[in-house]
Amino acid sequence: MDRSEEKRALRKLLVEQRLNMPDRAERAELLQRVMRIWLVGRSDTVIGAYWPIKGEFDPLPALHRWKEDGELLDKTQLRRIGLPVVDKVHGTLKFHAWFPGCPMEEDAYSIPKPKDTEVIVPTLLFVPCVGYGAGGFRLGYGGGFYDRTLVELKPKPFTVGLGYANGFLEELEPEDHDVNLDAILNELGVAWPIG
């Protein structure tokens, strides 16, 4: 089995484990708390996130609360949340404004995306992790969209992986094209950087 087949098998195993976690709802609630606490004191006003699929942690409730809380504290400060939309020409992601109840449509991968909302540029980007390892490296679904996007985005946003503690891969070896994340959060707290 070559490396790409090994990664494909590992992704499948991790997604199945995540979908079958009997305590996923409890873990998700803990990660919501970790995320909300981690966001306290951050100066970002534009955050990119993702629509959860395949049992991924859903960051949107914590982000919606972050948006509402910030705007209640300072009515002059507009906070924005963006969800990814695939740029088919470049194989990268653009982030379109999202808010609860905004019009949505499915993309080519059957993932909901905002319909006809403006493109925004996040200064903080939450990224889903199928798995993750030391050094801030993540195992995604293998499409390379986030890696290509992070190389292209100017200025590069602060990047934070979100995943569950059982997604930690002690022996995850990054490939040349992998871009490491600045931080990784799980339901137990900050998994990276360790310190």
Secondary structure, 3 states (H helix, E strand, C coil): CCHHHHHHHHHHHHHHHHHCCCCHHHHHHHHHHHHHHHHCCCCCCEEECCCCCCCCCCCHHHHHHHHHHHHHHCCCCCCEEEEEEEECCCCEEEEEEECCCCCEEECCCCCEEECCCCEECCCEEEEECCEEEHHHEEECCCCCHHHHHHHHCCCCCEEEEECCHHHECCCCCCCCCCCCCCEEEECCEEEECCC
